[in-house]
Amino acid sequence: MPGVTDTAKHAPPTTSHANEADGAATVDAQPPATSAQAATAAEARPYSPGLEGVIAGESSIALVDGTAGRLLYRGYPIGELVEHGTYGQVAELLWTGTWPAHAHLPCAHLPSDVLAVLLLLPPSTHPMDALRTGLSAWGAGRGMNWPPTLEQARAVTAIAPSILAAFARIRQGLEPVEADAKLDLAAGFLYQLRGETPDPAAARALDAYFVVGAEHGFNASTFTALVITSTKSDLVSGIVGAIGALKGPLHGGAPSEVVDQLSQIGTPEHAEAWLRDAIGRGERLMGFGHRVYKAYDPRAAALRTVAEGLSGMADWLALAVEVEDVALRVLAELKPDHILKTNVEYYAAAVLQGVGLPPDLFPATFALARHAGWTAHCIEYAATSRLIRPDVIYTGPEVRHLPVR
């Protein structure tokens, strides 16, 4: 069963537990433990800060092999999917497990009630906040009941680009553009941003970015969505929670920072000195290192090929390539005990800048791509009907009593 390991299936009963679903408490026929005994029992179980290395479920959706630098969607290598597939096909693959010969996933019409909410937001609103708020408003009026379904997944994924594009135009004092049902999702998003049919090369590049961003296992935002789904809450609630997790700079904010970093470096000749100074000050090099990958990120390799095919990006890409080579050499020299290879954000910056997106839209555009993976995991996990509810080691004081007056 997806989401439940063999260990979980056969785990012994605890001394006492409460069923949060119905509020009923059941107690085994054992004397209550003291707080010290409870702490000792808890400490006997493994504890991993941040749940690092903890196996929290089973999934047939993606394999993230950090040691070998592999990423498979339902068994298909990410490089092949970028080269030969579209985001619509990849989304259907993630949702159904079957590779479709053809798939058309257009952006959806933006309802007037959602537009009214977006019009109330200040122009200074962070695009991630606007996407989260607009999607929440959309879900509130659509009656998304549990469990999540394929139709719901398609609908949520299709409305998100229309929400973000509308806000991007509203903050500039422009009227939103109606979705073009003939265009696929990435091209449709660019069309709604600019009001004109996008350049085919730019649309293809953004579609490739959506493919590599579609799914990546039990990352922080996906796990957030699963926790919400496990309570039998609706799909939109899970995705809104995932957007909130992705907003954090430790998860989804690096591509725009890569642009800033390369702008500060300026020229290949200045790269080594700048990088050594930055590392000496204890600064993190954006676009290098990954929590999972200990080899070159396969998504970065796929996007580098895409970026090299973009017109008008030759100078900027040349700088990125030369800085990457220097950075990998300097990191290997100065941090020999750390495996820091190029990650997806490095060349994501090249693609997103190449298609003309403003840097503050980068994280929210990443969220658009990840909708396919988020929703696929929610559908898969809902089949387990297993509430996610970990234990915690208590580190507070022993029993004490209020002073008597």
Helices and strands as residue ranges (DSSP letters): H 6-9, E 16-18, E 25-27, H 35-43, G 49-51, E 62-65, E 70-73, E 76-77, H 78-84, H 87-96, H 112-120, H 127-140, H 150-170, H 185-194, H 200-213, H 220-230, H 235-247, H 249-252, H 254-265, H 268-280, H 298-308, H 314-334, H 344-354, G 359-361, H 362-382
